[in-house]
Amino acid sequence: MAQLDKIHNAVKNALVKDGWTITADPFRIEFEEYRLYADLGADRPIAAERGSEKIVVEIKSFLSRSSVSDFENALGQYLLYRRLLSKIEPQAELFLAVSEATYTDFFVLKATQFIIEAEAISLFTVDLKSEEIERWIKH
């Protein structure tokens, strides 16, 4: 089972404030022999005739001594989940969720931006105090 990330509840609350309904906590990803868990599944209504948006969210705190190591792990997990979701839940979009502080400290670095763009990583940031989404970056 997925281990709760330190910022899990703040991210979950921010999504709810932003109009999302949490549909899975955790979100189970099953494909062939794999049984994996992303942190959250959520959806929200869009235009009545179009149904709803569906997202899967992987939450990362970036609390170790090395943000680069944290990023390596997050990136590998993100790419694995995205590939599997394309088979089992193709209408869902995967997002990486990080704190706004982590974004402004690490995700603005040129090397990090290069990887995010090259790998088309979608992410959003959360202000942990207000529990509100600060930015969406969709690729």
Order of alpha helices (4+ residues) and beta strands (2+ residues): alpha-beta-beta-beta-beta-beta-alpha-beta-alpha-beta-beta
